[in-house]
Amino acid sequence: MQTIQLEIEDSLYETIREQGLDIKEEIITFLNRLSDDGYPSITTNEAKKRVADAVERYRSGTGIYTPVDEKFQQEMADFIESI
């Protein structure tokens, strides 16, 4: 377990205390939200299957792709050249 030292301005601390918020619980909730992107986890095998399926769709020409307009393609090419 790690320890986090948190400095809070006195006025903010008083406001939090007056509202009866549990600072430790709020921080734990916040940190859990940071580490979870909201998408359900998948197994390694499922990920490999999805990639293999996508590659097969690409190779067979059955994939549906969003067209990129020529102006955007040129902007990207110019940007890459400028790097």
N, C-alpha and C positions, 0 to 999 in steps of 0.2 A: 504494500500500500504506500502511496505517495502523499506527502503533505503539501498543501497549497497555502501560501500566505497571501491574504487579500487585504488591501488597504482601501477603506471606504471613507469618504468624507463624513464628518460628524453629522451634518444635516441629513444626508442620505441614510445613514445608519439609523438615526432617530425616526425618520419616516418609515423605514422598513420595520423597525421594532414596534412602532405605533400601530401598523397594519397587521401585526401578529404573524408576519411571514417567517417561515423557517428557512433561514439563509442557506444552511447546509443542504436541505432538501431541494431548494430552488437551484442551487449550483449543480447538484447531482443530476437533476432533470435536464438542465441546460447542457451539461457535458454529454449526457446520453443522446440528446438530440443532435449534437455536433457529430457524433460518431455513427449515426444512423441516417442513411440517405432516404429512408422511407420506402425503398423498394425491397420486396421480400428476397431473401437469400436463395441462391440456387446452388446445386451441387457442382463439383468440378465436371462430372460426367455430363450433366445437363448443359453446362457452358460449352463443353467440347462439341456436343451434339448440335447446339445452336450455330456454332461457328462452321461446322462441317456442312450443315444444311444451307447456310448462307453462301458458302463457297460453291456448293453444288448448284444453287440457283444462279449464281454469277456465271459459272462455266456453261451451264445449259442455256443461258440467255432467258430464263424465265423470271428473273428478278424484276421487281418494279422499283425504279429509282426516280428520285426527284430531279428534274432537269435544273441545271445551273445556267443562268443567263450569261451571255457572252460578255457583258459589261463586268459582271462579278469575276468571271474567269480572268479577264484582262487586269482588273485591279489586283487580284491575287498574284498573277504572274509578275506584275510590276513590283508588288511588295516583296516577293521572294527575290527578285533581282536586286532590290535595294539593300538587302541584308548582307 
